[in-house]
Amino acid sequence: MENAKTPPNFIKSIIEEDLKSGKVKEIVTRFPPEPNGYMHIGHVRAIFIDFALADEFGGRTNLRFDDTNPVKEDVEYVNSIKEDIKWLGFEWDNQYYASDYFDEMYERAVLLINKGLAYVDDQSADEIRENRGTLTEPGKNSPYRDRPVEENLDLFTRMRNGEFQNGERVLRAKIDMASPNINLRDPVIYRISHTTHHNTGDKWCIYPMYTYAHPLEDAIEGVTHSLCSLEFEDQRPFYDWVVRECEMEAQPHQYEFGRLNVSTMVTSKRKLRKLVEENLVDGWDDPRMPTISGMRRRGYTPEAIKAFIYETGISRSQGLVDIQTLEHFVREDLKLKAPRTMAILRPLKVVITNYPEGESELLPAENNTENEEMGIRQIPFSREIYIEQDDFMEEPVSKYFRLFPGNEVRLKHAYFIKCHDFIKDENGNVVEIHCTYDVETKSGSDFNARKVKGTIHWVDASAAVPAEFRLYEPLLGEDEESEELATDETNDVSADEVDDFLKKVNKDSLEIVHGFVEPQLQDAQAQDKFQFFRHGYFNVDPKLSEAGKPVFGRIVSMKSSFKLPKK
């Protein structure tokens, strides 16, 4: 799938009409992340829409960091965002920062004051919040709302000069405290923050609010289609007000699309940050995290993720996509790319008593039965091997066709073996199985004198490479997922909500086991991907693996009951 292709959608129709009518001559979009955390699965749809639509119509996409809050922002986040976008296969035409425009934003705020459309408010944040009203009750005018223009200009200048403390005063737009849209009830557009900014240093001690800065940035850059998720819809009237009353030459328009929510995935940056701070995960790139860096480390491919975004489409409706849909596209992408090999996660030793001691042989095995171009490999086989613990039962249940006393199974790529004895430890656990093999049943020999119902995988004990395996489960259970769909871009979650969220986190989301892999995997490199027979697709963890000591994290299991809906 090419980057430049998007499915049929309402935004594409709007763009086509705008070009046809001559309303715009060139499409200009922007991807405007706030550098206050790592990007997650919800951002991927926005990236796809902004970049792919502009590319499809021969336009441009700006990467712009909305860095208006230095308290929460960091260069680490800037670098991670750039890396994620490139990894997904997109390129921006220009890179900007909101802070590039701080001077002009300040001048536009002065313009609003001169027009009588902005005033300095001395109320505290709590008082402003209390007087804002509710969804059904209008707000109350600030006692400072009718300050003279000259006084507001003087106070705003003194705010910029650092004469006041954090929270002592703010600049508010003067719109309508009785508006049914709560976003138009004199929103704050500047606050005091004596904080060093990652881009402007200590030049400023007042910073514009995101909702004021964002439309100005779009207008300054000549953005034609300001695309954002649906939770910003109620902000659009203020967006238009800012562009109009600040007398911007360009008049961009905001269009909203449905936010992407995936079951069992958390998409609140504040909650994700808390997981990192509480050491409940191994950083922002933990393979259990729904961040792009986490998915990359887990082994998801950009091709699979973009195919998933394409399939889920672009519309104005909000919805919850089953995680199995995403996993389906991961399997589809990897099935022809990943070599198929054998790994034992929970080893149980098997001694083939009639195999000659001290001898071994090499057996051919296809690297991928669905991709012949991947060729074959030679795997060692000798008297002692390892199988999975659950591939043997002392007393088999009904329809159990693997190894048990008196039963015969096929070893994948090798021979038939039959169990005739086993050894237990002092705790009653089976620790060793004794079998015999039939030399005539060698795989590929066309032996057909008898059939067996079970095939099990194995690794040669003398050549097997010790390995660590990490098995992941979702951080959230499906019964909690619907409560975790709010984004903190516009609806910042409270500390109590975060604490309540932490109580729901699955404490068993990571299981670490130690076993063995085939010898050729000893030199597996970071981000190499393999399909382990019966266990699923695994990725060599780039953070935990060392030379000759691979750590394999499971990307997805082999299969699920999910079926892609017919269109």
HUPE-V490151 format. One record per backbone hydrogen bond with DSSP energy under -0.5 kcal/mol. NH is the residue of the N-H (numbers start at 1). CO is the residue of the C=O. Records with the same first field share a line. If there is no record, write none. Layout:
NH = CO ; CO
//
This chain:
5 = 2
13 = 9
14 = 10
15 = 11
16 = 12
17 = 13
18 = 14
19 = 15
20 = 16
21 = 17
22 = 18
23 = 18
24 = 18
29 = 60
31 = 62
32 = 30
33 = 31
35 = 33
36 = 34
41 = 290
43 = 40
44 = 40 ; 41
45 = 41
46 = 42
47 = 43
48 = 44
49 = 45
50 = 46
51 = 47
52 = 48
53 = 49
54 = 50
55 = 51
56 = 52
57 = 53
58 = 55
59 = 54
60 = 27
62 = 29
63 = 94
64 = 31 ; 62
65 = 96
66 = 33 ; 64
67 = 65
68 = 66
72 = 69
73 = 69
74 = 35
77 = 74
78 = 74
79 = 75
80 = 76
81 = 77
82 = 78
83 = 79
84 = 80
85 = 81
86 = 82
87 = 83
88 = 84
89 = 86
90 = 85
93 = 61
94 = 61
96 = 63 ; 94
98 = 65
100 = 97
101 = 98
102 = 99
105 = 101
106 = 102
107 = 103
108 = 104
109 = 105
110 = 106
111 = 107
112 = 108
113 = 109
114 = 110
115 = 111
116 = 113
117 = 112
118 = 112
119 = 172
121 = 170
128 = 124
129 = 125
130 = 126
131 = 127
132 = 129
133 = 130
134 = 137
139 = 177
140 = 131
145 = 142
147 = 144
152 = 148
153 = 149
154 = 150
155 = 151
156 = 152
157 = 153
158 = 154
159 = 155
160 = 156
161 = 157
162 = 159
163 = 158
168 = 165
170 = 121
171 = 190
172 = 119
173 = 187
174 = 117
175 = 173
176 = 184
179 = 176
182 = 180
184 = 181
185 = 182
186 = 184
189 = 171
190 = 171
191 = 207
192 = 169
193 = 205
195 = 193
197 = 201
201 = 197
203 = 200
207 = 191
209 = 189
212 = 209
213 = 209
214 = 210
216 = 212
217 = 213
218 = 214
219 = 215
220 = 216
221 = 217
222 = 218 ; 219
223 = 218
224 = 28
225 = 28
226 = 253
227 = 225
228 = 255
230 = 257
232 = 229
233 = 230
235 = 232
236 = 232 ; 233
239 = 235
240 = 236
241 = 237
242 = 238
243 = 239
244 = 240
245 = 241
246 = 242
247 = 244
248 = 243
253 = 224
255 = 226
257 = 228
258 = 315
261 = 259 ; 319
263 = 321
265 = 262
267 = 484
269 = 267
272 = 268
273 = 269
274 = 270
275 = 271
276 = 272
277 = 273
278 = 274
279 = 276
280 = 275
281 = 275
283 = 281
286 = 283
289 = 286
292 = 39
295 = 291
296 = 292
297 = 293
298 = 294
299 = 295
300 = 295
305 = 301
306 = 302
307 = 303
308 = 304
309 = 305
310 = 306
311 = 307
312 = 308
313 = 309 ; 310
319 = 259
321 = 261 ; 319
325 = 322
326 = 322
327 = 323
328 = 324
329 = 325
330 = 326
331 = 327
332 = 328
333 = 329
334 = 330
335 = 331
337 = 334
338 = 334
339 = 529
340 = 367
341 = 339 ; 531
344 = 516
345 = 343
348 = 387
349 = 431
350 = 385
351 = 433
352 = 350 ; 383
353 = 351 ; 435
355 = 352
359 = 356
361 = 381
363 = 379
365 = 377
367 = 375
368 = 375
371 = 368
374 = 371
375 = 372
377 = 365
379 = 363 ; 377
381 = 361
383 = 359
385 = 350
386 = 459
387 = 348
389 = 346
391 = 388
392 = 389
393 = 403
400 = 397
401 = 399
403 = 391
406 = 419
407 = 404
409 = 417
410 = 454
411 = 415
412 = 410 ; 456
414 = 411
416 = 438
417 = 409
418 = 436
419 = 407
420 = 434
421 = 434
423 = 432
425 = 429
428 = 425
431 = 423
432 = 423
433 = 349
434 = 421
435 = 351 ; 433
436 = 418
438 = 416
439 = 437
441 = 438
442 = 439
443 = 414
445 = 442
456 = 410
459 = 386
461 = 384
462 = 384
463 = 460
464 = 460
465 = 517
466 = 464
467 = 515
468 = 550
469 = 513
470 = 552
471 = 469 ; 511
472 = 470
473 = 509
476 = 264
480 = 477
481 = 477
483 = 480
484 = 481
485 = 482
491 = 487
492 = 490
498 = 494
499 = 495
500 = 496
501 = 497
502 = 498
503 = 499
504 = 500 ; 501
505 = 501 ; 502
506 = 475
507 = 505
509 = 506
511 = 471
513 = 469 ; 511
515 = 467
516 = 344
517 = 465
518 = 342
521 = 518
522 = 519
523 = 520
524 = 521
527 = 540
528 = 525
530 = 538
531 = 339
532 = 530 ; 536
533 = 341 ; 531
535 = 532
536 = 532
537 = 556
538 = 530
539 = 553
540 = 528
541 = 539 ; 551
545 = 541
546 = 549
548 = 522
549 = 546
552 = 468
553 = 539 ; 551
554 = 470
555 = 537
556 = 537
//
